[in-house]
Amino acid sequence: MSDVTFQISIPADNDGYCLLQCPTCGEFFKLMPDDFEDDGVLEIRCPACGLADDSYITDDVVDLAMAITQNYAMDLIHNEFKKLERQFKSGLMTFDAGKKPDPEPETPIRAGIEALSITNFPCCKRNAKIKPLLQITGCYCPFCGVKNYEVE
């Protein structure tokens, strides 16, 4: 069996930022794709809790990936059953593959939450979109983890 690869595009908002979600605290924030793909950034940290994680993929992306893979797997299984149906069409034993299962809906990903504002982090000279409340109370730099109380 060959390896199968699916590519899911995560849309950016009008300013070019992509939505991310902290798996620890659930906070949403946005970064530029160039920033989180930059080799100079060792890890991304949540602006709210300051913790680093391996993945900040939102639930919408996970749900879409699960639906795509489930639909693909069900198609493969149904095709194999159809082969068995043809193989045992006549003879003492017969096999009926039945009807093809209904596919799971593959809901497209939206750019999402627009109530975030662009914040400048002078420590790394980069920007991110965070909740305005975090700008007031202080937040962590998503690129270096420094707690910053005077974000712009």
GIURGI-V350779 format. One record per helix or strand of 3 or more residues. SS is the DSSP state (helix for helix, strand for strand). FROM is the first residue (numbers start at 1). TO is the last residue. If there is no record, write none. Layout:
# GIURGI-V350779
SS & FROM & TO
SS & FROM & TO
This chain:
# GIURGI-V350779
strand & 17 & 21
strand & 28 & 32
helix & 33 & 36
helix & 59 & 87
strand & 116 & 121
strand & 126 & 131
helix & 132 & 137
